[in-house]
Amino acid sequence: MSRKSRKASGKTSGRRRGLIRSLLPSLCLALLLAGSITLLYIDVQIRHIMDGEIHSEPSHVYARPLSIREGDPLSLARLSRKLDRYGYRKTNQISQPGDYSIDQSKANLFIRKTANANIPGQSAIPVSIQTQYGQVVAIHNAKTGQSLSNIALESPMIGTLQLGPHQDRIPLKLHQMPETLLHALLIMEDRKFSDHYGVDLKAILRAAVSNLISGETIQGGSTITQQLVKNLFLSPEKTFRRKIKEAAYALVIEWRYSKTEILEAYLNEVFLGQSGNRAIHGFPLASEYYFGRPVWDLRPHEVALLVGIISAPSYYNPHRNPERAIQRRNLTLGKMAEYGTLTPEAAAGYMQLPIGVTSRSQEKLSGFPAYFDYLQRHLRLFYSEDILRTSGLDLHTTLDLDIQYAAQHALSQTLDKLEISRQITPGTLQGAVIVVEPASGSILAVVGDRKAHNSGFNRATDIERQIGSLVKPAVYLTALKPGHEYTLASPLPDMPISLVLEDGSRWSPKNYDEEYRDSVPLYKALAHSYNLPTVHLGMALGIDETIKTLNQLGLIREIKPYPSTLLGSSQHNPMEMAQAYQVIANSGSRIPLRGLTQISNSKGKTIARFPVKAVQAIPKASAWLVHHALSQSVRFGTASGLGRTFSPNLNLAGKTGTTNQFRDSWFAGYSGNLLSVVWVGRDDNRPIGLTGSGGAMRVWEAMMTNLDLAKTTSLGEGHLRFVQIDSENGLLASNECANRISLPFVPGTQPTSYSSCAHNVHDK
C-alpha cells in the first residue's frame, strides 16, 4: 500500500473512531434504558404474580368430622378402616398425634390438635376406645383416665376448588410448615439461601463437580429463588438465554421480597407430582396426596421423601418407582444426619422404614367428582366462580369418607359381578348412588359413575329415567292420609283394568307375575309391589292427588297426570328420589338435602351456615304406616332377599323399582341412620335385563354390609295401635287364624269384623 493510501485509510479510521466516541454515550444510554425497561417489565410481572395470583387461595373442601360416641355400633375392624381413611396411621404404640393402635378389645388413638373441642384446654390427646360385641362401650382420656361420652376427629380436607385448569394447591404460611421440612429443603436445595442474592455461582460450580463425580444428580445448582422463578414464570426449556432470564428474575425477586416471603412462596408452589390431569403443587398438597395427612403431621422420613423428589418428581414418583424413591429418600436422610438435623442413629432407623405412601386406589386428591359437581352447583347460587377459586374459603361439607368409599366400591364391584353372572358385555352397565342421613338431610355420599374418579356426566344428579315402582309409596301415602278412610288392612282390587288414554289408545297394565288375586290387603299390595291394586287405588283417589303427594315429598318438576304416572312413568334422578324417601324415613318431615354445614373465610370466621330446616310435609301417621309396609317388603316382599344378609332386628325398609323392558333398576332403602337410593342402567337406555331386586338392590346390599347400621325403631310406637288381622282378607283375626299378622292402625280405624278363620269369635 502506498503512503498516500495509508494516509487516507488512517483518516477514515479516525473518523469512525470519532463517530463511535460521539455515539457511545447515546448507545450506553439506550442500553441502560432498554435494561431498565426490561427490569421494570420483570418487576411488574413478578409483582402481578407474587402479590396477586400466588396469594389467591382456592376454597378448601372438608369432609365431615368422624364422631365416635359411647353406644355406637362399631367394631374394631371398622374403626381401623375409618381411621385409615381419615389419615391416621396404625402403629404398635402411639407416640404422637395421628397415631393409633388396636388390641383385642380396645383401640388407642392420639387425636390431632383442635380435634377434640369438648375437652377444655386439650389440643391433642390420647384416648382409648373399648368395644364389646361390635359396640362402643367406653371412651377414656388415656392420660387422665377421664371418661368421655364422645370424641370428634378433625375434619379431613378432601380437595380444593381448582385455581386453574388441572392445577391444585393448599397454601400455608411458613410457620405452619414443620421445621424438619425447612431444614431438609435448605440442605438439599440451597444451603446458602440466607446469604446469596438469588444466584449462587459457587453453588452452581460445586453442584456440577459433585454430580460429575457421583454420576447422578445428587445436588442442584439453582437457588430456591431460581427454582421459584422456573415454577412461576419460565418455560422448562434448557437454554443459555433462559438461564440469563432466570437469573434476572431471581435478582429482582430478591430485591423486591424478603427471604421469608420467597421461601413461603416456594414451599407452596414447587411442583411435586401429577395426579391424572391435576398437577400437585406445594408441600401441603403433596403431603395429602402421598401420605393422606397434613404436612405438619409428617415424620422425618416422609419429609425426606418429599424433599428428595423435588429434582425429578416423575423419575422418583413413589407410586411408579418406589425403589428409586426410597434411594432418594435415604440420600436425603443421610444429608440431614450429616448437617445435624437428625442423629446418625435416627437417620439409620428411618432408612429401614417402608416407603409408606397411600395406594393409588386411595388417593384422596383424585377427588370425588360427583360430590364436588353437586357442591359447586349449589355454591354458585351464593358465590361467584372467582370468589370460590381465589378467596380461600373453608367449605365444611356433610360428606362421610367411610360411607363415600363404601358406596364407590359397592357400585364398581357389584356391576362387575352382575356383568359376569348375567353375561352382560363388560363395562356396559352404569350406576349411581346417593346416601343421606334421614334425620338431618345431610348428603353423606354421591357416586355418579361406576368408576368413581371419572369426572364428566354425573348420573346421580343428571340422568332422567323412569322411576318405576319407586313411585308407589306416594300412591299409598295419599290413600293413608286422614280423610281417605284407607288402612293397611283395606282390601284392594287385584284384577285386570283397561283405561282409554287421551289419544284414544288403551292402557292395560299387568302385575309383574301376570297373576290376579281378586283382592289383597293394602299393606301386601305395597310390600309385593303389585301393579293392578296400585292402579285401582290411584284411579280411585285421583291422579292429581298422587302428584300432589309427590310434590309434598319434594319432587318439584312438572309431572303429567297420566295413568301410567301411578306406575312410575315420570322421569327423575337419584338425588330427587333420595329427597322423596327422606320424608318417608323421617316420619313425614321434609328436610331439603344439604351438602354443606357452614362456610368460613380465610381468617376462620364463619360467614354462612346451612342449618336443618324441617317441614311436616306428610302427616306423621301416614308416613309411619307406609314405613311399616316397606319394612314388610324386606321381610317377605320384593326386597326379601335382604333378609339373608341383615338381621331382622334392624327393621330395614325398602322399595324396589323396575321399568318397562328392564331398562332401569332402582332401589331405595333405609335403616335408622342411613338412607340410600341406587340406580343401575345403561347410558344408551337399552334394556339391562335386571329387576330392582336383581340389580340396584345388590349394590345397596353390598354397600350397607360394610357400614354401621342403626335399628329402625318402630315409627309411631305409642301413637299407633297394633291389631291382629287375617293377611288374606284384612279382617280381624284370632289365635286360631293361620295367616294372622299384626298391623298398626291409627286408633279408631282398625277393622271391626272378624275373618271366618276366627270361629269362636262373633263379629263385633
Phi, psi and omega in degrees: 000137182285164179299324180293321180292318179297324179293318179295319180296320179297321178296320180295315179298322179296320179296320180296317179296323178294320179295317180297317180297325181286329181271344186304315178300321179294318179296316179298319179296320180295316179297319179297318179295316179298317179297320180295317178298317179299313179296323177296318178298315179298317180298316179298315181297317180296315181296324179299318181280310186292324181268344184246275188301319184293337178265358174282129182246134175288164175288133179267134183249128183241140171285169179285151182293153177273115179256138178232122183240151173298129182099349179297141171287108186200117176273162179295326179296318179287326176298317179299317179297317180298316181296321176301317183287339177264016171084013176273152184246136182278129180225169176286328180213128183286138181223342181209162180307136181100354178269152168208155176222157182232131169240201190298320184226011187213147172245135175252130190222132176256102184289138179290163181300150180067005184273333187248080188290340185273008175242103184303137175079357181256127179254329178209118187227151171273138178228157173242139181238115180260138178234156177208126181054042176074025181220143177287121183252340180198145175228130181227149166287113186293343182272318184254345183083359181299134177281135181240137178282330180198161173226157179225121175281157182297154177287119180282142176282131183249002178153186178224162170277117193304143176288322183205185182302118171062029178235154179205153177194160176233086185296133175230161176278160184300321183291347178273352179273144179290146182298324180299327178293315180297317180297311182298320181297312182293323179297316186274332189247331187192082185290337181257024185306320184286345188255331186272175180246037176110331179228134181236097183296323179297320180295322179298314180294317181297318180295320180298317180294314181299316181292324179293318181293317184281338182080007176211167181277100179252350184211138179265150180265337181284145174284168176299323179297317178296320179296323176297320177301314181299320181291325189261329194235331192246158176283164183280003181300145181252088180229160179297322180297319180293324178296323177295314178299319180301316179295319180297313179299317182298318179297318180294318179300315180296326178288325187273326190236157179282163177299323179298315180295321180293314181295318179297316179298317181297314181300329181270346187246339186302138181281128184229013176151182183223133175241095185066237178262016182250125179279137179263108181249132172089150181293323179300315180290320179299324178298315178295320184291312185274329186238351179070023183219158177294154187298327182288352181263002185284147174268164185305320181291333177284321173301316182298323179295313182295317179293322183295329185273000183305317187294332181203078185302326180286315181296322182260018181306116185291341176283317184266330184229066185297327181295314178299318182297319179295318178300316180293319177300314182293326174299316179295318178299320178298318178294324179295324176289320181299324183259011169089003177290324177234155171284154178303323180294318179295317180298318179297322178295317180294330180294338181275350184283150176294168186295322169076012179280155178294149177293153184297331180290346182249016182295110181294327187280359168287346167086172175239079192302324181294318179293317180296323178298312178299317183298314182293324177299317180293318183294327182295346175287341186241330186227150177285160179300322182296317180296318181296328186266347187229355188261002176065036179288149172256116183256111181265111186260177178261003184296132177256115185302317182296316181290322179300312180295320179298320179295316180299311183294320181297316181295310183298310185289322181292319178296323175300314182294319180297319180296324179288311185290328181259007179054047176265141180308125183304137176085002183271332179285144174231170181195175178207149181222135171237133174235130180227162173263111188302322186289337182240348184075009182289132177274113186267335181201144175221123176235125184244008182200147179296333170261094195302334183273358176287130175261165182126236184290123183258098184292337180294332183238344191248342178290151174232099184232150175301142186262354177057221187289356174298343180280339191300321177305330178294322178297316183285328173300318180300316182293328186269004174290151178304137178104344180263349173061028172258149174230175177297339181267353183301132178286136178240143180295134174236074183215162184302149176216141179225123185243140177271124181272173184300328181275006178091350179282165180253142176243119184232083182291162178225161170289157181301320180273000178059030176249160179233137185242012182065302182208141176221148175296151185303315183298324181288325178299321179283317181300322180266358178057046177288135182284311188296314176301325180294317180293315178303316181294314182297320179292324178293324180283328186105128183299323180299327179293321177293319178297323177298319178295319177300321176295320179295332178282354176109003177274103190263348180288160182293132178239123182287140182279057177270150176304326181293344176301330180294341178247015171090036179280344178288153187254134182213174177246167182302325180296319178298317182291328175297321177296317181297315182284339174300322181295316180296316183288346184245037175057036176084359181270118182268126176239118179306129180300140183225145177249355181234146173254321178197164176232133178242152177274183185294344178264004178088003181275131179290124181248350178202140175235152180233078185287165176287129179235106186259142175228130178284090186279328182234139176306137183305314184299322179296316179296319180299317182293318179293322176303317181298317179296322179290330175290329176289332175299323178285328182285317184215001185262214186292342179255019185295342178301337179290340181296338179283344185252321188249149178292138176297341179295339178289338179054049180294156177228146181193165180218128175273159177213130178225135181257172183307139178060022176056043179280327184228137176242123183236152167208133174236122180213159182208153170251195180290339184237345183227135174238135179221141174243131181235136173238138175229133180189198177239148180293332180272005176064022175280157180301145178247350178072023182237134172279176176297321180283334182273347182237279185299322181295330178294322176295313180302316181297314180298324179288309187291335177293342180257012180237163180269110184260138174264151180295137172278108181294157179293098182302135178085005180301130183096343179249338179252157180248125179270131183228144177278130178228165174277119185293345181278329185227354177081009179268166180300145181234159174244181181295343180284341186281126182289331185256029182286148178213148180266124180236149177274147178221148166293128183311130180096353181252357182294158180299156179244350181253147181265150176288159181295341180289341179274076189295327186265012181238131177276149176302142179247000000 
